[in-house]
Amino acid sequence: MEAKKKDNPLGTESIPKLMTQFAIPSIIAMIVGALYNIIDQFFIGQEVGTLGNAATNIAFPLSTSCLAVALMFGIGGASCFNLALGKGDKKSAPYYMGNALVMLTIIGIVMCIVSEIFLIPMLNLFGAPKDVLPYAKEYVRITAIGFPFQLLITGGGHLMRADGSPRMTMLSNLIGAVINTILDALFVIGFGWGMKGAAAATVIGQVISALIVISYMTRTKTVKLELKHLRLRFKYLSKIMSIGMGSFFNQIAMMIVQIVLNNSLKYYGALSIYGSSIPIASSGIVMKVSQLSLSVVIGIAQGSQPIESYNYGAGKYHRVKEAYGFALLLSGIVSVVSFLAFFLLPRQILSLFGKGTEEYFTFGINYFRIYLFFTWLNFLQPVTTTLFTSIGKSIKGVFLSLTRQIIFLLPLIAILPMISGINGLLYAGPVADVLAAIVAIVMAAGEFNKMKKEELIRDVVN
């Protein structure tokens, strides 16, 4: 009886129950995180208009770069933490958590400083048209202050989830988002502060959320986090970074695609009836709304992470497969529902973010219906990438994370517009989605075949 009490529920509890426990708070946390950008977009669209919407899209690569770092140390640290606990190594586990937290803080401060110093060159690199640049500058100058807090919220959320407290992750994100929404309404609409008001509201919400994360880390559940665990050590950092590299490169790939896409929209838009700013503004809304759907999928995948990590470390491969399959089922349902909304209600969605010309709505509707046509397949890559990250197969995770964005989408963005102008940019999305989904299926099948063979060998030996 005593041994049974000490069993970790990750290795014994039913997979659907564990997924409910870990995925729901993770989904809410991811949705709330995505809402930071969407809420700003909503109020900016209503008060500032198309140029304000375009400005937030120009600034979006910086948010993506923050997310990349947060996921590398958050997911990497969480996976290492759970793998160590699964192997019974409670001595190393807190070092992974402590080292991840320190790196999140340091890199967040560095990113803030670099962004403030090189702001104008970066915004030009991101494809800002001349009429959009002043709005983007005004917005990012303030939001950059929140980068250290943004990293702590996202990365620290993964560590809290790994420590068995997914609800705290949800709570920290939810409180920050509610504050952001209230202050957005007050600053942007009430005080008429425009871009500055939206940026200030975002930073204040992030600071409060980050303080909740810091408070939790002083009283962790499964291990005791001490000052010695905050001392950076290469053997822990190298493993954290290697395992978190897949998630990092996935976001960096998205950032690169965003930058190239913005510049392509600016160039080919200027050659079309839409002009240079309308395609960027429309694209920003479409991408952020679709990010909301993807956030649910990623939340489900993240909910499977501690289950997959622990059971792989414990050699219970059948539970790894069950968790992966259940994550695929849930995220597939979400993706199909999202596709239907994007295909059937594109104008209604665009209208939520302010008024625009008929050209603005025409391009936005086409963007929704063409670029996101295979949204219902998009879940395969992030769920499978999380699987490889969770079981410590970092190289496979990195490769898979690069398939859609870098290996497939980036060349298509460069080639297709040469053939069919700005519409070629729209068709690049669905082609890349199909190819990435095929690769994910093949890689997952191969990995589970290996696990099955290892189980057979182990059974023969025993």
For each residue, the residues with C-beta under 8 A, 3 or more apart:
1: 4 5
2: 5 6
3: 6 7
4: 1 7
5: 1 2
6: 2 3
7: 3 4 11 12
8: 11 12 85 86 310
9: 12 13 18
10: 13 18 82 86 306 307 310 311
11: 7 8 86 310 311 314 316 319
12: 7 8 9
13: 9 10 17 18
14: 17 18
15: 18 19 307 319 322 323 326
16: 19 20 326
17: 13 14 20 21
18: 9 10 13 14 15 21 22 307 323
19: 15 16 22 23 300 303 304 307 323 326 327 330
20: 16 17 23 24
21: 17 18 24 25 166
22: 18 19 25 26 161 166 302 303 304 305 306 307
23: 19 20 26 27 299 300 302 303 304 327 330
24: 20 21 27 28 166 170 303
25: 21 22 28 29 161 166 167 169 170 303
26: 22 23 29 30 161 166 169 170 299 300 302 303
27: 23 24 30 31 295 296 299 300 303
28: 24 25 31 32 170 173 174 299
29: 25 26 32 33 157 166 169 170 172 173 174 299
30: 26 27 33 34 295 296 298 299 302
31: 27 28 34 35 292 295 296 299
32: 28 29 35 36 170 173 174 176 177
33: 29 30 36 153 154 173 177 295
34: 30 31 37 38 288 291 292 295
35: 31 32 38 39 177 180 181 292
36: 32 33 39 40 176 177 180 202 205 206
37: 34 40 41 56 60 63 288 291
38: 34 35 41 42 288 289 292
39: 35 36 42 43 177 180 181 184
40: 36 37 43 44 56 180 184 198 199 201 202
41: 37 38 44 45 53 56 284 285 288 353
42: 38 39 45 46 184 352 353
43: 39 40 46 47 184 185 188 189 197 198
44: 40 41 47 48 52 53 55 56 188 194 195 198 354
45: 41 42 48 49 50 52 53 285 352 353 354
46: 42 43 188 189 353 354
47: 43 44 52 188 189 192 194
48: 44 45 51 52 53 55 135 194 195
49: 45 52 53 354 355 356
50: 45 53 54 277 278 281 354 356 357 360
51: 48 54 55 131 132 135 277 281
52: 44 45 47 48 49 55 56 135 194 195
53: 41 44 45 48 49 50 56 57 281 284 285 353 354
54: 50 51 57 58 129 132 135 136 277 280 281 284
55: 44 48 51 52 58 59 128 132 135 136 138 139 195
56: 37 40 41 44 52 53 59 60 136 139 284 288
57: 53 54 60 262 280 281 283 284 285 287 288
58: 54 55 61 123 126 127 128 132 133 136 262 280
59: 55 56 62 63 123 126 136 139 140 143
60: 37 56 57 63 64 258 284 287 288
61: 58 64 65 126 255 258 259 262
62: 59 65 66 115 122 140 143 144 147
63: 37 59 60 66 67 143 150
64: 60 61 67 68 251 252 254 255 258
65: 61 62 68 69 111 251 252 255
66: 62 63 69 70 108 111 147 150 151 154
67: 63 64 70 71 154 251
68: 64 65 71 72 247 248 249 250 251 252 255
69: 65 66 72 73 104 107 108 111 151 155 248
70: 66 67 73 74 104 150 151 153 154 155
71: 67 68 74 75 76 154 155 158 244 247 248 250 251
72: 68 69 75 76 240 241 244 245 247 248
73: 69 70 76 77 100 103 104 107 151 155 240 241 244
74: 70 71 77 78 100 104 154 155 156 157 158 159 244
75: 71 72 78 79 158 243 244 247 302 305 386 389
76: 71 72 73 79 80 100 239 240 241 242 243 244 245 247 248 389
77: 73 74 80 81 96 97 99 100 101 155 158 159 162 240 244
78: 74 75 81 82 100 158 159 161 162 305 306 309
79: 75 76 82 83 162 243 244 305 309 389 390 392
80: 76 77 83 84 96 236 239 240 243
81: 77 78 84 85 93 96 97 159 162 163
82: 10 78 79 85 86 162 305 306 309 310 313 390
83: 79 80 86 87 309 310 312 313 392
84: 80 81 87 89 90 92 93 96 313
85: 8 81 82 88 89 90 93 222 310 313
86: 8 10 11 82 83 309 310 311 312 313 314
87: 83 84 313 314
88: 85
89: 84 85 92 93
90: 84 85 93 94 223
91:
92: 84 89 95 96 236
93: 81 84 85 89 90 96 97 222 223
94: 90 97 98 220 223 224 225 226 229
95: 92 98 99 229 233 236
96: 77 80 81 84 92 93 99 100 236 239 240
97: 77 81 93 94 100 101 159 162 163 217 220 223 225 229
98: 94 95 101 102 225 226 228 229 230 231
99: 77 95 96 102 103 229 230 232 233 236 237 240
100: 73 74 76 77 78 96 97 103 104 155 159 240
101: 77 97 98 104 105 152 155 156 159 217 230
102: 98 99 105 106 230 232
103: 73 99 100 106 107 232 237 240
104: 69 70 73 74 100 101 107 108 151 152 155 156
105: 101 102 108 109 148 151 152
106: 102 103 109 110
107: 69 73 103 104 110 111 151
108: 66 69 104 105 111 112 147 148 149 150 151 152
109: 105 106 112 113 147 148
110: 106 107 113 114
111: 65 66 69 107 108 114 115 144 147 148 151
112: 108 109 115 116 144 145 147 148
113: 109 110 116 117
114: 110 111 117 118
115: 62 111 112 118 119 122 140 144 147
116: 112 113 119 141 144
117: 113 114
118: 114 115 121 122
119: 115 116 122 123 137 140 141 144
120: 123 124 133 137
121: 118 124 125
122: 62 115 118 119 125 126
123: 58 59 119 120 126 128 133 136 137 140
124: 120 121 127 128 133
125: 121 122 259
126: 58 59 61 122 123 136 258 259 262 263
127: 58 124 259 262 263 265 266 280
128: 55 58 123 124 132 133 136
129: 54 132 133 266 276 277 280
130: 133
131: 51 134 277
132: 51 54 55 58 128 129 135 136 277 280
133: 58 120 123 124 128 129 130 136 137
134: 131 137 138
135: 48 51 52 54 55 132 138 139 195
136: 54 55 56 58 59 123 126 128 132 133 139 140
137: 119 120 123 133 134 140 141
138: 55 134 135 141 142 194 195 196 199
139: 55 56 59 135 136 142 143 195 196 198 199
140: 59 62 115 119 123 136 137 143 144 199
141: 116 119 137 138 144 199
142: 138 139 145 146 196 199 200 203
143: 59 62 63 139 140 146 147 199 202 203
144: 62 111 112 115 116 119 140 141 147
145: 112 142 203
146: 142 143 149 150 202 203 206 207
147: 62 66 108 109 111 112 115 143 144 150 151
148: 105 108 109 111 112 151 152 210
149: 108 146 152 153 203 206 207 209 210
150: 63 66 70 108 146 147 153 154 206 210
151: 66 69 70 73 104 105 107 108 111 147 148 154 155
152: 101 104 105 108 148 149 155 156 210 213 214
153: 33 70 149 150 156 157 172 173 176 206 209 210 213
154: 33 66 67 70 71 74 150 151 157 158
155: 69 70 71 73 74 77 100 101 104 151 152 158 159
156: 74 101 104 152 153 159 160 172 210 213 214 216 217
157: 29 74 153 154 160 161 169 172 173 213
158: 71 74 75 77 78 154 155 161 162 169 302 305
159: 74 77 78 81 97 100 101 155 156 162 163 217
160: 156 157 163 165 166 168 169 172 213 216 217
161: 22 25 26 78 157 158 164 165 166 169 302 305 306
162: 77 78 79 81 82 97 158 159 305 306
163: 81 97 159 160 220 221 222 223
164: 161 221 222
165: 160 161 168 169 216 221
166: 21 22 24 25 26 29 160 161 169 170 303
167: 25 170 171
168: 160 165 171 172 212 216
169: 25 26 29 157 158 160 161 165 166 172 173
170: 24 25 26 28 29 32 166 167 173 174
171: 167 168 174 175 212
172: 29 153 156 157 160 168 169 175 176 209 210 212 213 216
173: 28 29 32 33 153 157 169 170 176 177 209
174: 28 29 32 170 171 177 178
175: 171 172 178 179 208 209 212
176: 32 36 153 172 173 179 180 205 206 208 209
177: 32 33 35 36 39 173 174 180 181 205
178: 174 175 181 182 205
179: 175 176 182 183 201 204 205 208
180: 35 36 39 40 176 177 183 184 201 202 204 205 206
181: 35 39 177 178 184 185 201
182: 178 179 185 186
183: 179 180 186 187 197 200 201 204 205
184: 39 40 42 43 180 181 187 188 189 197 198 201 202
185: 43 181 182 188 189 190
186: 182 183 189 190 191 197 201
187: 183 184 190 191 193 196 197 198 200 201
188: 43 44 46 47 184 185 191 192 193 194 197 198 201
189: 43 46 47 184 185 186 192
190: 185 186 187
191: 186 187 188 197
192: 47 188 189 197
193: 187 188 196 197 198 200
194: 44 47 48 52 138 188 197 198
195: 44 48 52 55 135 138 139 198 199
196: 138 139 142 187 193 199 200
197: 43 183 184 186 187 188 191 192 193 194 200 201
198: 40 43 44 139 184 187 188 193 194 195 201 202
199: 40 138 139 140 141 142 143 195 196 202 203
200: 142 183 187 193 196 197 203 204
201: 40 179 180 181 183 184 186 187 188 197 198 204 205
202: 36 40 143 146 180 184 198 199 205 206
203: 142 143 145 146 149 199 200 206 207
204: 179 180 183 200 201 207 208
205: 36 176 177 178 179 180 183 201 202 208 209
206: 36 146 149 150 153 176 180 202 203 209 210
207: 146 149 203 204 210 211
208: 175 176 179 204 205 211 212
209: 149 153 172 173 175 176 205 206 212 213
210: 148 149 150 152 153 156 172 206 207 213 214
211: 207 208 214 215
212: 168 171 172 175 208 209 215 216
213: 152 153 156 157 160 172 209 210 216 217
214: 152 156 210 211 217 218
215: 211 212 218 219
216: 156 160 165 168 172 212 213 219 220
217: 97 101 156 159 160 213 214 220 225
218: 214 215 225
219: 215 216
220: 94 97 163 216 217 223 224 225
221: 163 164 165
222: 85 93 163 164
223: 90 93 94 97 163 220
224: 94 220
225: 94 97 98 217 218 220 229 230
226: 94 98 229
227: 230 231
228: 98 231
229: 94 95 97 98 99 225 226
230: 98 99 101 102 225 227
231: 98 227 228
232: 99 102 103 237
233: 95 99 236 237
234: 237 238
235: 238 239
236: 80 92 95 96 99 233 239 240
237: 99 103 232 233 234 240 241
238: 234 235 241 242
239: 76 80 96 235 236 242 243
240: 72 73 76 77 80 96 99 100 103 236 237 243 244
241: 72 73 76 237 238 244 245 248
242: 76 238 239 245 394
243: 75 76 79 80 239 240 246 389 392 394 397
244: 71 72 73 74 75 76 77 79 240 241 247 248 389 394
245: 72 76 241 242 248 249 394 397 398
246: 243 249 250 385 388 389 394 396 397 398 400 401
247: 68 71 72 75 76 244 250 251 385 386 389 397 401
248: 68 69 71 72 76 241 244 245 251 252
249: 68 245 246 252 253 398 401 402
250: 68 71 246 247 253 254 382 385 401 402 405
251: 64 65 67 68 71 247 248 254 255
252: 64 65 68 248 249 255 256
253: 249 250 256 257 401 402 404 405 406 410
254: 64 250 251 257 258 405
255: 61 64 65 68 251 252 258 259
256: 252 253 259 260 405 406 410
257: 253 254 260 261 405 406 409 410 413
258: 60 61 64 126 254 255 261 262 287
259: 61 125 126 127 255 256 262 263
260: 256 257 263 264 410 413 414
261: 257 258 264 265 283 413 425
262: 57 58 61 126 127 258 259 265 266 280 283
263: 126 127 259 260 266 267
264: 260 261 267 268 413 414 417 425
265: 127 261 262 268 269 276 279 280 283 422 425
266: 127 129 262 263 269 270 276 279 280
267: 263 264 270 271 276
268: 264 265 271 272 279 417 421 422 424 425
269: 265 266 272 274 275 276 277 278 279 280 422
270: 266 267 275 276
271: 267 268 421 422
272: 268 269 275 279 421 422
273: 359
274: 269 278 279 359 360 363 422
275: 269 270 272 278 279 359
276: 129 265 266 267 269 270 279 280
277: 50 51 54 129 131 132 269 280 281
278: 50 269 274 275 281 282 356 357 359 360 363
279: 265 266 268 269 272 274 275 276 282 283 363 422
280: 54 57 58 127 129 132 262 265 266 269 276 277 283 284
281: 50 51 53 54 57 277 278 284 285 356 360
282: 278 279 285 286 350 360 363 364 367
283: 57 261 262 265 279 280 286 287 367
284: 41 53 54 56 57 60 280 281 287 288
285: 41 45 53 57 281 282 288 289 349 350 353 364
286: 282 283 289 290 364 367 368 371 372
287: 57 60 258 283 284 290 291
288: 34 37 38 41 56 57 60 284 285 291 292
289: 38 285 286 292 293 342 349
290: 286 287 293 294 338 342 372 375
291: 34 37 287 288 294 295
292: 31 34 35 38 288 289 295 296
293: 289 290 296 297 334 335 338 342 375
294: 290 291 297 298 378 382
295: 27 30 31 33 34 291 292 298 299
296: 27 30 31 292 293 299 300 331 334
297: 293 294 300 301 331 334 335 378 379 382 383
298: 30 294 295 301 302 382 386
299: 23 26 27 28 29 30 31 295 296 302 303
300: 19 23 26 27 296 297 303 304 327 330 331 334 383
301: 297 298 304 305 327 331 382 383 385 386
302: 22 23 26 30 75 158 161 298 299 305 386
303: 19 22 23 24 25 26 27 166 299 300 307 327
304: 19 22 23 300 301 307 308 323 324 326 327 383 386 387 390
305: 22 75 78 79 82 158 161 162 301 302 308 309 386 389 390
306: 10 22 78 82 161 162 309 310 390
307: 10 15 18 19 22 303 304 310 311 319 320 323
308: 304 305 311 312 320 323 324 386 387 390 391
309: 78 79 82 83 86 305 306 312 313 390 391 392
310: 8 10 11 82 83 85 86 306 307 313 314
311: 10 11 86 307 308 314 315 316 317 319 320 323
312: 83 86 308 309 315 316 317 320 390 391 392
313: 82 83 84 85 86 87 309 310
314: 11 86 87 310 311
315: 311 312 458
316: 11 311 312 319 320
317: 311 312 320 321 448 451 452 454 455
318: 321 322 455
319: 11 15 307 311 316 322 323
320: 307 308 311 312 316 317 323 324 387 390 391 451
321: 317 318 324 325 448 451
322: 15 318 319 325 326
323: 15 18 19 304 307 308 311 319 320 326 327
324: 304 308 320 321 327 328 383 384 387 444 448
325: 321 322 328 329
326: 15 16 19 304 322 323 329 330
327: 19 23 300 301 303 304 323 324 330 331 383 386
328: 324 325 331 332 379 380 383
329: 325 326 332 333
330: 19 23 300 326 327 333 334
331: 296 297 300 301 327 328 334 335 379 382 383
332: 328 329 335 336 376 379
333: 329 330 336 337
334: 293 296 297 300 330 331 337 338 379
335: 293 297 331 332 338 339 375 376 377 378 379
336: 332 333 339 340 376
337: 333 334 340 341
338: 290 293 334 335 341 342 375 376
339: 335 336 342 343 372 373 375 376
340: 336 337 343 344
341: 337 338 344 345 349
342: 289 290 293 338 339 345 346 349 368 369 372 375
343: 339 340 346 368 369 372 373
344: 340 341
345: 341 342 348 349
346: 342 343 349 350 364 365 367 368 369
347: 350 351 361 364 365
348: 345 351 352
349: 285 289 341 342 345 346 352 368
350: 282 285 346 347 353 356 360 361 364 365 368
351: 347 348 355
352: 42 45 348 349
353: 41 42 45 46 53 285 350
354: 44 45 46 49 50 53
355: 49 351
356: 49 50 278 281 350 360 361 364
357: 50 278 360 361
358: 361 362
359: 273 274 275 278 362 363
360: 50 274 278 281 282 350 356 357 363 364
361: 347 350 356 357 358 364 365
362: 358 359 365 366
363: 274 278 279 282 359 360 366 367
364: 282 285 286 346 347 350 356 360 361 367 368
365: 346 347 350 361 362 368 369
366: 362 363 369 370 423 426
367: 282 283 286 346 363 364 370 371 372 426
368: 286 342 343 346 349 350 364 365 371 372
369: 342 343 346 365 366 372 373
370: 366 367 373 423 426 427 429 430
371: 286 367 368 425 426 427 428 429 430
372: 286 290 339 342 343 367 368 369 375 429 430
373: 339 343 369 370 429 430 433
374: 377 378 429 430 433 434 437
375: 290 293 335 338 339 342 372 378 433
376: 332 335 336 338 339 379
377: 335 374 380 433 434 437
378: 294 297 335 374 375 381 382 433 437
379: 297 328 331 332 334 335 376 382 383
380: 328 377 383 384 436 437 440 441
381: 378 384 385 400 401 403 404 436 437 439 440
382: 250 294 297 298 301 331 378 379 385 386
383: 297 300 301 304 324 327 328 331 379 380 386 387 440
384: 324 380 381 387 388 400 440 441 443 444
385: 246 247 250 301 381 382 388 389 397 400 401 440
386: 75 247 298 301 302 304 305 308 327 382 383 389 390
387: 304 308 320 324 383 384 390 391 444 447
388: 246 384 385 391 393 394 396 397 400 443 447
389: 75 76 79 243 244 246 247 305 385 386 392 393 394 397
390: 79 82 304 305 306 308 309 312 320 386 387
391: 308 309 312 320 387 388 447
392: 79 83 243 309 312 389
393: 388 389 396 397 447
394: 242 243 244 245 246 388 389 397 398
395: 398 399
396: 246 388 393 399 400 443 447
397: 243 245 246 247 385 388 389 393 394 400 401
398: 245 246 249 394 395 401 402
399: 395 396 402 403
400: 246 381 384 385 388 396 397 403 439 440 443
401: 246 247 249 250 253 381 385 397 398 405
402: 249 250 253 398 399 405 406 407
403: 381 399 400 406 407 408 435 436 439 440
404: 253 381 407 408 409 432 433 435 436
405: 250 253 254 256 257 401 402 408 409 410 432
406: 253 256 257 402 403 409 410
407: 402 403 404 410 411
408: 403 404 405 411 412 431 432 435 436
409: 257 404 405 406 412 413 428 429 432
410: 253 256 257 260 405 406 407 413 414
411: 407 408 414 415
412: 408 409 415 416 427 428 431 432
413: 257 260 261 264 409 410 416 417 425 428
414: 260 264 410 411 417 418
415: 411 412 418 419 424
416: 412 413 419 420 424 425 427 428
417: 264 268 413 414 420 421 422 423 424 425
418: 414 415 424
419: 415 416 424
420: 416 417 423 424 427
421: 268 271 272 417 424
422: 265 268 269 271 272 274 279 417 425 426
423: 366 370 417 420 426 427
424: 268 415 416 417 418 419 420 421 427 428
425: 261 264 265 268 371 413 416 417 422 428
426: 366 367 370 371 422 423 429
427: 370 371 412 416 420 423 424 430 431
428: 371 409 412 413 416 424 425 431 432
429: 370 371 372 373 374 409 426 432 433
430: 370 371 372 373 374 427 433 434
431: 408 412 427 428 434 435
432: 404 405 408 409 412 428 429 435 436
433: 373 374 375 377 378 404 429 430 436 437
434: 374 377 430 431 437 438
435: 403 404 408 431 432 438 439
436: 380 381 403 404 408 432 433 439 440
437: 374 377 378 380 381 433 434 440 441
438: 434 435 441 442
439: 381 400 403 435 436 442 443
440: 380 381 383 384 385 400 403 436 437 443 444
441: 380 384 437 438 444 445
442: 438 439 445 446
443: 384 388 396 400 439 440 446 447
444: 324 384 387 440 441 447 448
445: 441 442 448 449
446: 442 443 449 450
447: 387 388 391 393 396 443 444 450 451
448: 317 321 324 444 445 451 452
449: 445 446 452 453
450: 446 447 453 454
451: 317 320 321 447 448 454 455
452: 317 448 449 455 456
453: 449 450 456 457
454: 317 450 451 457 458
455: 317 318 451 452 458 459
456: 452 453 459 460
457: 453 454 460 461
458: 315 454 455 461 462
459: 455 456 462
460: 456 457
461: 457 458
462: 458 459
